[in-house]
Amino acid sequence: MSKPNPAHPPWCLRGPDCAAPNDLHLSRLTSVAVRGDEVIQVGIGLWRMDVGPTPPSGLLLELSAGADVERWPIDLAQSRALAHLAPRLLRQLDPGSLRVA
């Protein structure tokens, strides 16, 4: 049994993007569909690009409508800001629907 490549994060799918210098590592996307019949489908995952001494990384959003797919890598600082701000913004839409500790 071979040891995992330490250059790959444990969540990396090791697809075709992970085969060169400046590798782009992508995780499996998790669907965030509530019902599954939404016009816009949303998925979220992780990304990291192996460049420089501190590789940029963060959340990957995938938005799709039919065959049209857009992927948006969001850096770590912006990902943290979104995680912090999202509950506050959602409470403004429906104050009783979101309970955050």
N, C-alpha and C positions, 0 to 999 in steps of 0.2 A: 504494500500500500504506500503510495507516494504522499509526501507532505504537501499541504496546500502552499501555493505561491504566496509568500509574505507580502508581495507587492499588490495582491488583490485583496480588497476588503472582504470580509466573510459574506457580505450580502451581494457581491457582484455575480451577475449571471454569466460572465465570461463569454460574451458573444463576439461577433466580428469586430466590434469597436475596441476590443481589448487585445489587439495583436500588434501594436506598434509603439514606438516611443510616444510620449504624450497620450497615453491610453485614456480612454473615456470609460469609466466603470458605471454601469447602470444596474439598479436593483429591479426586481420584479415589481410591476405596477399593481397597486391595490385599487380596485374600483371604489368610488365613493357614491355610486348611484344609490338612491334611496329606494326607488321603485323599479328601475330598469327600463322605464318607458320615456325617460327624459329625452328631449331633443338633443341636448348637448350632454355627451358622456364625459365624465371626469375621472381621471386616474391619478394617483400620486405615488411617488417612489423616491429613491435616493440617487444621486449622481456624484461622481468625483472625477476630476481630470488630473492625471499625473504630470503636472508641469510645475517647475520651480520648487523651492524648498518647502513651501506650504501649499499643498495642492488645493485648488478651489473645490468646494463641495457644497451640497445643500439638498434641497428638495427639487424633484422634477415633477412638474404638472403636465399631464397630457389631456388635451381637450380634443374631442372628436365629434363630428356630426356626419354620420354616414361614412363615406370613404375619405373625407377630409380630416387629417390628423395634424395637430400642432403640438410640439413639445417645447416646454419652456423651463429651462434650468434656472432656479432661483438660488442665489448664493446663500451661504450659511447665515450671515447677519440678517439678510432680508427674510429668510425662512423663520428665524427666531422672532423677528418683529411681527410677521404674519401670525405666528402661533400665539403671540401675546395679545395682538390687537383683535383677532377674529372673534373671540368670545364677547368682547365689549361691543363690537359692531353688531353682532347677531342679537344681543340683548335689546338693542335699539329697535330691531325689526319686530321681535315678539318677546317682551320682557318675561313672560311666564314659561317660555319653552326651553330655556337653556339654564341649567344649574351648574355653575362652575365654582369649585371650592377655592 
